[in-house]
Amino acid sequence: MIMPMKMLEESLNRQVSLLLKDNRVLEGTLTGYDEHMNMVLEDVEESGENVTRKLGTVVIRGGSNVVRIVPK
């Protein structure tokens, strides 16, 4: 099992997919994170209920909102 912080370190400047608690999926390039697993993603595309939209740069609160992180 890979530890979350190690996975974030290995995914820096790469594409990731985040599943959020509200079932939205964000895909973008992970450009930064901190010890609380807050993340900065660039060129983000959001997929949700019958909707796909481009969001640009997004800051995500890691601990409370993210269910799953998948490196691409």
DSSP file (Angstrom, degrees, kcal/mol; ACC not computed):
  #  RESIDUE AA STRUCTURE BP1 BP2  ACC     N-H-->O    O-->H-N    N-H-->O    O-->H-N    TCO  KAPPA ALPHA  PHI   PSI    X-CA   Y-CA   Z-CA
    1    1 A M              0   0    0      0, 0.0     2,-0.4     0, 0.0     0, 0.0   0.000 360.0 360.0 360.0 132.4    0.0    0.0    0.0
    2    2 A I        -     0   0    0      1,-0.0     3,-0.0     2,-0.0     0, 0.0  -0.712 360.0-120.3 -90.8 138.2    1.4    3.4   -1.0
    3    3 A M     >  -     0   0    0     -2,-0.4     4,-2.3     1,-0.1     5,-0.2  -0.510  21.1-122.0 -76.5 144.2    1.1    6.2    1.6
    4    4 A P  H  > S+     0   0    0      0, 0.0     4,-2.3     0, 0.0     5,-0.2   0.883 109.7  48.8 -56.9 -44.0   -0.9    9.3    0.5
    5    5 A M  H  > S+     0   0    0      1,-0.2     4,-2.4     2,-0.2     5,-0.1   0.885 111.3  50.5 -66.7 -36.7    2.0   11.8    0.9
    6    6 A K  H  > S+     0   0    0      2,-0.2     4,-2.4     1,-0.2    -1,-0.2   0.911 110.2  50.4 -64.3 -42.1    4.4    9.6   -1.1
    7    7 A M  H  X S+     0   0    0     -4,-2.3     4,-1.3     2,-0.2    -2,-0.2   0.893 110.1  49.8 -64.0 -39.9    1.8    9.3   -3.8
    8    8 A L  H  X S+     0   0    0     -4,-2.3     4,-0.7     2,-0.2     3,-0.3   0.922 110.1  51.0 -63.7 -43.3    1.4   13.1   -4.0
    9    9 A E  H >< S+     0   0    0     -4,-2.4     3,-0.8     1,-0.2    -2,-0.2   0.916 112.4  46.0 -59.1 -43.9    5.1   13.5   -4.1
   10   10 A E  H 3< S+     0   0    0     -4,-2.4    -1,-0.2     1,-0.2    -2,-0.2   0.724 112.7  51.5 -72.4 -21.0    5.4   11.1   -7.0
   11   11 A S  H >< S+     0   0    0     -4,-1.3     3,-2.0    -3,-0.3    19,-0.4   0.456  76.8 130.9 -95.5  -2.0    2.4   12.7   -8.8
   12   12 A L  T << S+     0   0    0     -3,-0.8    19,-0.2    -4,-0.7     3,-0.1  -0.285  81.3   7.8 -57.6 133.1    3.7   16.3   -8.7
   13   13 A N  T 3  S+     0   0    0     17,-3.9     2,-0.3     1,-0.3    -1,-0.3   0.709 113.9 104.1  64.2  24.2    3.5   17.9  -12.1
   14   14 A R  S <  S-     0   0    0     -3,-2.0    16,-2.5    16,-0.4    -1,-0.3  -0.841  81.3 -87.0-125.7 166.1    1.6   15.0  -13.5
   15   15 A Q  E     +A   29   0A   0     -2,-0.3    57,-2.8    14,-0.2     2,-0.3  -0.530  48.1 176.6 -73.3 136.0   -2.1   14.3  -14.3
   16   16 A V  E     -AB  28  71A   0     12,-2.8    12,-2.0    55,-0.3     2,-0.4  -0.945  23.2-142.5-135.1 159.1   -4.3   13.1  -11.5
   17   17 A S  E     -AB  27  70A   0     53,-2.4    53,-2.8    -2,-0.3     2,-0.5  -0.994  16.8-162.8-122.2 127.8   -7.9   12.4  -11.0
   18   18 A L  E     -AB  26  69A   0      8,-3.2     8,-2.4    -2,-0.4     2,-0.6  -0.937   8.6-154.3-113.4 130.4   -9.7   13.3   -7.8
   19   19 A L  E     -AB  25  68A   0     49,-2.5    48,-3.2    -2,-0.5    49,-1.4  -0.919  20.5-154.9 -98.1 122.8  -13.0   11.9   -6.6
   20   20 A L  E >   - B   0  66A   0      4,-2.8     3,-2.1    -2,-0.6    46,-0.2  -0.553  28.4-106.7 -96.1 162.8  -14.7   14.3   -4.3
   21   21 A K  T 3  S+     0   0    0     44,-2.3    45,-0.1     1,-0.3    -1,-0.1   0.770 119.8  58.5 -59.5 -26.9  -17.2   13.5   -1.6
   22   22 A D  T 3  S-     0   0    0     43,-0.2    -1,-0.3     2,-0.1     3,-0.1   0.237 121.2-107.7 -88.6  15.6  -20.0   15.1   -3.7
   23   23 A N  S <  S+     0   0    0     -3,-2.1     2,-0.2     1,-0.3    -2,-0.1   0.520  75.2 137.2  72.0   8.8  -19.2   12.6   -6.5
   24   24 A R        -     0   0    0     24,-0.1    -4,-2.8    25,-0.0     2,-0.5  -0.565  44.8-144.1 -77.7 151.8  -17.6   15.2   -8.8
   25   25 A V  E     -AC  19  47A   0     22,-2.8    22,-2.9    -6,-0.2     2,-0.5  -0.980  11.5-165.4-118.5 127.7  -14.4   14.1  -10.5
   26   26 A L  E     -AC  18  46A   0     -8,-2.4    -8,-3.2    -2,-0.5     2,-0.4  -0.950   4.4-172.7-112.1 130.6  -11.6   16.7  -11.1
   27   27 A E  E     +AC  17  45A   0     18,-2.3    18,-2.6    -2,-0.5     2,-0.3  -0.987  29.2 108.8-123.4 131.0   -8.8   15.9  -13.5
   28   28 A G  E     -A   16   0A   0    -12,-2.0   -12,-2.8    -2,-0.4     2,-0.6  -0.964  67.0 -59.9-174.6-173.1   -5.8   18.1  -13.9
   29   29 A T  E     -AC  15  42A   0     13,-2.6    13,-2.4    -2,-0.3     2,-0.7  -0.802  44.1-132.9 -93.7 122.7   -2.1   18.6  -13.3
   30   30 A L  E     + C   0  41A   0    -16,-2.5   -17,-3.9    -2,-0.6   -16,-0.4  -0.647  34.9 165.3 -75.0 112.9   -1.0   18.5   -9.6
   31   31 A T  E     -     0   0A   0      9,-2.8     2,-0.3    -2,-0.7    10,-0.2   0.512  59.4  -0.2-109.4  -7.8    1.3   21.5   -9.2
   32   32 A G  E     + C   0  40A   0      8,-1.2     8,-2.8     2,-0.0    -1,-0.3  -0.963  52.6 173.6-173.0 158.3    1.4   21.7   -5.4
   33   33 A Y  E     - C   0  39A   0     -2,-0.3     2,-0.2     6,-0.2     6,-0.2  -0.967  14.7-145.7-160.3 166.1    0.3   20.3   -2.1
   34   34 A D    >   -     0   0    0      4,-1.4     3,-2.0    -2,-0.3    -2,-0.0  -0.725  42.5 -84.1-130.6-175.8    1.0   20.7    1.6
   35   35 A E  T 3  S+     0   0    0      1,-0.3   -30,-0.1    -2,-0.2     0, 0.0   0.655 125.7  57.7 -66.8 -15.4    1.2   18.5    4.8
   36   36 A H  T 3  S-     0   0    0      2,-0.1    27,-0.9    26,-0.0    -1,-0.3   0.335 118.0-111.8 -93.4   6.0   -2.6   18.8    5.2
   37   37 A M    <   +     0   0    0     -3,-2.0     2,-0.3     1,-0.3    -2,-0.1   0.693  64.2 154.3  66.2  22.3   -3.1   17.3    1.7
   38   38 A N        -     0   0    0     23,-0.2    -4,-1.4    24,-0.2     2,-0.3  -0.624  29.0-157.8 -70.3 141.3   -4.4   20.5    0.3
   39   39 A M  E     -CD  33  60A   0     21,-2.5    21,-3.1    -2,-0.3     2,-0.5  -0.929  22.2-148.7-130.9 149.5   -3.7   20.5   -3.4
   40   40 A V  E     -CD  32  59A   0     -8,-2.8    -9,-2.8    -2,-0.3    -8,-1.2  -0.979  21.7-175.8-113.4 124.2   -3.3   22.9   -6.3
   41   41 A L  E     -CD  30  58A   0     17,-2.8    17,-2.9    -2,-0.5     2,-0.3  -0.946   7.3-157.5-119.8 142.1   -4.3   21.6   -9.7
   42   42 A E  E    S+C   29   0A   0    -13,-2.4   -13,-2.6    -2,-0.4    15,-0.2  -0.817  72.0  21.2-115.8 159.0   -4.0   23.4  -13.0
   43   43 A D  E    S-     0   0A   0     -2,-0.3     2,-0.2   -15,-0.2    -1,-0.2   0.912  86.8-174.7  52.7  48.1   -5.9   22.9  -16.3
   44   44 A V  E     - D   0  56A   0     12,-2.7    11,-3.1    -3,-0.3    12,-1.1  -0.526  19.5-166.4 -82.5 137.5   -8.7   21.2  -14.3
   45   45 A E  E     -CD  27  54A   0    -18,-2.6   -18,-2.3     9,-0.2     2,-0.4  -0.992  11.4-150.2-119.3 129.8  -11.7   19.6  -16.0
   46   46 A E  E     -CD  26  53A   0      7,-3.3     7,-2.1    -2,-0.4     2,-0.4  -0.835   9.4-169.0-102.5 134.3  -14.7   18.8  -13.8
   47   47 A S  E     +CD  25  52A   0    -22,-2.9   -22,-2.8    -2,-0.4     5,-0.2  -0.986  24.5 137.2-120.8 132.3  -17.0   15.9  -14.5
   48   48 A G  E >   - D   0  51A   0      3,-2.7     2,-1.0    -2,-0.4     3,-0.7  -0.592  61.4 -16.8-145.3-152.1  -20.3   15.6  -12.6
   49   49 A E  T 3  S-     0   0    0      1,-0.3     3,-0.1    -2,-0.2   -25,-0.0  -0.481 126.9 -35.9 -66.4 101.0  -23.9   14.7  -13.2
   50   50 A N  T 3  S+     0   0    0     -2,-1.0     2,-0.4     1,-0.2    -1,-0.3   0.698 120.6 106.2  58.5  22.9  -24.3   15.2  -17.0
   51   51 A V  E <   +D   48   0A   0     -3,-0.7    -3,-2.7     2,-0.0     2,-0.4  -0.996  41.3 177.3-136.7 135.9  -21.8   18.1  -16.9
   52   52 A T  E     +D   47   0A   0     -2,-0.4     2,-0.3    -5,-0.2    -5,-0.2  -0.992  18.3 161.9-132.7 129.5  -18.2   18.6  -18.0
   53   53 A R  E     -D   46   0A   0     -7,-2.1    -7,-3.3    -2,-0.4     2,-0.4  -0.994  38.1-116.3-147.6 154.2  -16.6   22.0  -17.6
   54   54 A K  E     +D   45   0A   0     -2,-0.3    -9,-0.2    -9,-0.2   -10,-0.0  -0.753  26.9 176.1 -90.6 132.9  -13.1   23.5  -17.6
   55   55 A L  E     -     0   0A   0    -11,-3.1     2,-0.4    -2,-0.4   -10,-0.2   0.609  22.1-151.2-112.1 -17.6  -12.2   25.2  -14.3
   56   56 A G  E     +D   44   0A   0    -12,-1.1   -12,-2.7   -14,-0.1     2,-0.4  -0.699  66.6   9.5  82.6-129.0   -8.6   26.3  -14.8
   57   57 A T  E    S-     0   0A   0     -2,-0.4     2,-0.4   -15,-0.2   -15,-0.2  -0.753  73.6-178.0 -92.9 133.0   -6.5   26.4  -11.6
   58   58 A V  E     -D   41   0A   0    -17,-2.9   -17,-2.8    -2,-0.4     2,-0.5  -0.982  21.9-149.4-134.5 141.0   -8.2   25.0   -8.5
   59   59 A V  E     -D   40   0A   0     -2,-0.4     2,-0.5   -19,-0.2   -19,-0.2  -0.957  21.1-162.9-107.8 126.0   -7.2   24.7   -4.8
   60   60 A I  E     -D   39   0A   0    -21,-3.1   -21,-2.5    -2,-0.5     2,-0.7  -0.922  20.5-131.6-113.7 129.7   -8.7   21.6   -3.1
   61   61 A R     >  -     0   0    0     -2,-0.5     4,-1.1   -23,-0.2     5,-0.4  -0.718  27.8-162.6 -74.9 114.7   -9.0   21.1    0.7
   62   62 A G  H  > S+     0   0    0     -2,-0.7     4,-1.5     1,-0.2   -25,-0.2   0.941  71.4  51.3 -71.7 -52.7   -7.5   17.6    0.9
   63   63 A G  H  4 S+     0   0    0    -27,-0.9    -1,-0.2     1,-0.2   -26,-0.1   0.831 119.7  29.1 -60.7 -37.9   -8.5   16.2    4.2
   64   64 A S  H  4 S+     0   0    0      1,-0.1    -1,-0.2   -43,-0.0    -2,-0.2   0.682 125.5  36.1-100.8 -18.3  -12.3   16.8    4.1
   65   65 A N  H  < S+     0   0    0     -4,-1.1   -44,-2.3    -3,-0.1     2,-0.5   0.738  91.6  84.9-109.2 -26.5  -13.2   16.7    0.5
   66   66 A V  E  <  +B   20   0A   0     -4,-1.5   -46,-0.2    -5,-0.4     3,-0.1  -0.691  36.6 171.9 -93.3 126.8  -11.2   14.1   -1.4
   67   67 A V  E    S+     0   0A   0    -48,-3.2     2,-0.3    -2,-0.5   -47,-0.2   0.823  71.9   7.1 -92.3 -42.6  -12.3   10.5   -1.4
   68   68 A R  E     -B   19   0A   0    -49,-1.4   -49,-2.5     2,-0.0     2,-0.5  -1.000  54.5-158.6-148.3 142.2   -9.8    9.1   -3.9
   69   69 A I  E     -B   18   0A   0     -2,-0.3   -51,-0.2   -51,-0.2   -62,-0.0  -0.990  13.9-174.6-120.7 125.7   -6.7   10.3   -5.7
   70   70 A V  E     -B   17   0A   0    -53,-2.8   -53,-2.4    -2,-0.5     2,-0.1  -0.965  17.9-140.5-124.1 116.1   -5.7    8.4   -8.9
   71   71 A P  E      B   16   0A   0      0, 0.0   -55,-0.3     0, 0.0   -63,-0.0  -0.480 360.0 360.0 -68.6 144.6   -2.4    9.2  -10.7
   72   72 A K              0   0    0    -57,-2.8   -56,-0.1    -2,-0.1   -61,-0.0   0.415 360.0 360.0 -98.5 360.0   -2.8    9.1  -14.5
